[in-house]
Amino acid sequence: MSYQTKISGWGRFPVTETRENRIRKTDDIRTALAADGSILARGLGRSYGDASLAPEVLSMLPSNRMLAFNEKTGLLRCESGVSLDEILRTFVPRGWFLPVTPGTRFVTIGGAIASDVHGKNHHVAGSFCDHISSLKIMTADGKIKSCSPRKNTALFRASCGGNGLTGVIVEAGIRLIPVESAWIRQTTVKAANLDELTAQFEMHKTATYSVAWIDCLAGGDAMGRGILFAGEHAAKEEVKEKFPLVLKPGPMIPVPVSLPAFTLNPLTVRLFNNSYFNLAARKPGPSLVNYRSFFYPLDKVANWNRIYGSRGFVQYQFVLPESAGITGLRNILGEIVAAGTGSFLAVLKQFGKGNGNFLSFPMAGWTLALDFPEKPSVFQLLDRLDSQVSEMGGRIYLTKDSRMSAETFRTGYREKVNAFMKIKGETDPGNRFASLQSKRLEITP
Ligand SMILES: Cc1cc2nc3c(=O)[nH]c(=O)nc-3n(C[C@H](O)[C@H](O)[C@H](O)COP(=O)(O)OP(=O)(O)OC[C@H]3O[C@@H](n4cnc5c(N)ncnc54)[C@H](O)[C@@H]3O)c2cc1C
């Protein structure tokens, strides 16, 4: 089944006309390949920019069967349209959790692999694809290829983080981790500025999970003030619930319509940041929170992306290598504070070592993710930030991006781009798999 529709990423910018094909079986992909033109697999559309946009997309959502589970090893084999939410709802009550999870559970396995997503535990667990045992991918010739870290390694390395450009991931094997409860022992620490905050990361470097929210409007001595959240899976004895692995369904708050752009201005953002900082600061120390509150606070608000109004927003996530140090981070934050454009959500994490996947984003160092409303002054600011990130040897995350230049991309991903292009040329010489992003970044013509 296929139909004409308009789609966008989570940032609602850009929006594009597309023909969407619903993929139930692998023959549906072959049918799409038999026609002319380029195509692209798409999951739940939680990438922010144009990585999942193309004139013809294959929605993998109907391909959502779980195929096999090994109770001893935790190895799950499933189709690529299965969502992380479906996995959590099925397996947490049985004592298993995702090895790595992004900040929303509404992403598909295919999307998580194609972006090689990271979580709050990158410093100890690496990225999502570090826990993938095998993949089945339909390439441009209509054949299904198996690959893994040991078999067909180059195809595996190019497809993990490959943004759908090597083919359609149809099936994956993923290793879940055992847990005793659905709860997280959370520690909350308030930090008055960037030095304190980064020192807190250092103090919590053995914590399994760590992430910080930064108030990116606070300047002067308070620049980089924020709150660090560290967490561990709680043992069953710590949880006072009769069934420690079971959570009641939580309520969802809707944002029914796009809010007018004026609701989001430096004043409202400042008010939000101040109250958030003071609220969280009122209850520092340890607490027990369920995994949904700890990992997915934003999922409580359905369609929160509408708060930026109908023009949408851009998310900007960069990573700076360790060599750039705290000074590099401070310089970029200083530029953002000075611009005063504001972002409700500025999330700081410390990455561990990157993996060998060609277009995977993480590298050892600091990563900061921010939201900005879509407007010309923001684009000028982000161009300036791109230059600073590139000069310091950092890069921009493709799954969040909708505007960086081909040059910024090549500078950031360096020799990994050539390794990727080699496999792309071998497996998809006709560039059947392409996105608006791949064209903008000159990965495909
Ligand atoms: C609130 C929020 C928080 C987030 N937090 C994080 C975070 O902490 N860390 C992080 O790394 N990311 C984060 N993200 C980004 C998100 O995890 C990724 O963009 C993810 O790829 C989205 O998955 P999806 O199923 O929605 O894929 P889509 O957005 O539909 O597609 C993303 C990419 O995957 C490709 N793709 C999808 N399915 C397939 C398939 N079957 N075969 C081949 N290619 C495919 C698409 O072509 C596209 O290039 C967050 C996003 C949101 C909205």
Ligand as a Chemical Component Dictionary entry (heavy atoms), coordinates in Angstrom:
data_LIG
# 
_chem_comp.id                   LIG 
_chem_comp.type                 NON-POLYMER 
_chem_comp.pdbx_formal_charge   0 
_chem_comp.three_letter_code    LIG 
# 
loop_
_chem_comp_atom.comp_id 
_chem_comp_atom.atom_id 
_chem_comp_atom.alt_atom_id 
_chem_comp_atom.type_symbol 
_chem_comp_atom.charge 
_chem_comp_atom.model_Cartn_x 
_chem_comp_atom.model_Cartn_y 
_chem_comp_atom.model_Cartn_z 
_chem_comp_atom.pdbx_ordinal 
LIG C1  C1  C 0 12.933 13.336 22.463 1  
LIG C2  C2  C 0 14.061 12.712 21.722 2  
LIG C3  C3  C 0 15.182 12.326 22.401 3  
LIG C4  C4  C 0 16.242 11.730 21.710 4  
LIG N1  N1  N 0 17.346 11.368 22.415 5  
LIG C5  C5  C 0 18.386 10.802 21.783 6  
LIG C6  C6  C 0 19.522 10.388 22.531 7  
LIG O1  O1  O 0 19.605 10.527 23.746 8  
LIG N2  N2  N 0 20.541 9.791  21.829 9  
LIG C7  C7  C 0 20.469 9.595  20.480 10 
LIG O2  O2  O 0 21.436 9.050  19.923 11 
LIG N3  N3  N 0 19.403 9.973  19.767 12 
LIG C8  C8  C 0 18.364 10.574 20.388 13 
LIG N4  N4  N 0 17.252 10.948 19.666 14 
LIG C9  C9  C 0 17.234 10.695 18.207 15 
LIG C10 C10 C 0 16.616 9.323  17.850 16 
LIG O3  O3  O 0 16.988 8.342  18.771 17 
LIG C11 C11 C 0 17.119 8.895  16.482 18 
LIG O4  O4  O 0 16.870 9.900  15.536 19 
LIG C12 C12 C 0 16.523 7.594  15.960 20 
LIG O5  O5  O 0 17.217 7.227  14.789 21 
LIG C13 C13 C 0 15.046 7.712  15.616 22 
LIG O6  O6  O 0 14.520 6.450  15.250 23 
LIG P1  P1  P 0 13.241 6.365  14.316 24 
LIG O7  O7  O 0 12.702 4.984  14.339 25 
LIG O8  O8  O 0 12.301 7.437  14.665 26 
LIG O9  O9  O 0 13.900 6.616  12.893 27 
LIG P2  P2  P 0 13.609 7.733  11.773 28 
LIG O10 O10 O 0 13.708 9.071  12.374 29 
LIG O11 O11 O 0 12.379 7.385  11.050 30 
LIG O12 O12 O 0 14.866 7.490  10.832 31 
LIG C14 C14 C 0 16.165 7.813  11.302 32 
LIG C15 C15 C 0 17.195 7.259  10.323 33 
LIG O13 O13 O 0 17.139 5.835  10.346 34 
LIG C16 C16 C 0 16.938 5.321  9.023  35 
LIG N5  N5  N 0 16.139 4.108  9.168  36 
LIG C17 C17 C 0 15.014 3.950  9.890  37 
LIG N6  N6  N 0 14.587 2.659  9.800  38 
LIG C18 C18 C 0 15.470 2.014  9.009  39 
LIG C19 C19 C 0 15.577 0.678  8.508  40 
LIG N7  N7  N 0 14.706 -0.272 8.835  41 
LIG N8  N8  N 0 16.605 0.386  7.697  42 
LIG C20 C20 C 0 17.532 1.326  7.353  43 
LIG N9  N9  N 0 17.477 2.600  7.791  44 
LIG C21 C21 C 0 16.469 2.939  8.603  45 
LIG C22 C22 C 0 16.237 6.455  8.277  46 
LIG O14 O14 O 0 16.441 6.339  6.878  47 
LIG C23 C23 C 0 16.913 7.669  8.875  48 
LIG O15 O15 O 0 18.140 7.905  8.239  49 
LIG C24 C24 C 0 16.168 11.532 20.309 50 
LIG C25 C25 C 0 15.022 11.928 19.615 51 
LIG C26 C26 C 0 13.969 12.513 20.304 52 
LIG C27 C27 C 0 12.744 12.942 19.543 53 
# 
loop_
_chem_comp_bond.comp_id 
_chem_comp_bond.atom_id_1 
_chem_comp_bond.atom_id_2 
_chem_comp_bond.value_order 
_chem_comp_bond.pdbx_ordinal 
LIG C1  C2  SING 1  
LIG C2  C3  SING 2  
LIG C2  C26 DOUB 3  
LIG C3  C4  DOUB 4  
LIG C4  N1  SING 5  
LIG C4  C24 SING 6  
LIG N1  C5  DOUB 7  
LIG C5  C6  SING 8  
LIG C5  C8  SING 9  
LIG C6  O1  DOUB 10 
LIG C6  N2  SING 11 
LIG N2  C7  SING 12 
LIG C7  O2  DOUB 13 
LIG C7  N3  SING 14 
LIG N3  C8  DOUB 15 
LIG C8  N4  SING 16 
LIG N4  C9  SING 17 
LIG N4  C24 SING 18 
LIG C9  C10 SING 19 
LIG C10 O3  SING 20 
LIG C10 C11 SING 21 
LIG C11 O4  SING 22 
LIG C11 C12 SING 23 
LIG C12 O5  SING 24 
LIG C12 C13 SING 25 
LIG C13 O6  SING 26 
LIG O6  P1  SING 27 
LIG P1  O7  DOUB 28 
LIG P1  O8  SING 29 
LIG P1  O9  SING 30 
LIG O9  P2  SING 31 
LIG P2  O10 DOUB 32 
LIG P2  O11 SING 33 
LIG P2  O12 SING 34 
LIG O12 C14 SING 35 
LIG C14 C15 SING 36 
LIG C15 O13 SING 37 
LIG C15 C23 SING 38 
LIG O13 C16 SING 39 
LIG C16 N5  SING 40 
LIG C16 C22 SING 41 
LIG N5  C17 SING 42 
LIG N5  C21 SING 43 
LIG C17 N6  DOUB 44 
LIG N6  C18 SING 45 
LIG C18 C19 SING 46 
LIG C18 C21 DOUB 47 
LIG C19 N7  SING 48 
LIG C19 N8  DOUB 49 
LIG N8  C20 SING 50 
LIG C20 N9  DOUB 51 
LIG N9  C21 SING 52 
LIG C22 O14 SING 53 
LIG C22 C23 SING 54 
LIG C23 O15 SING 55 
LIG C24 C25 DOUB 56 
LIG C25 C26 SING 57 
LIG C26 C27 SING 58 
# 
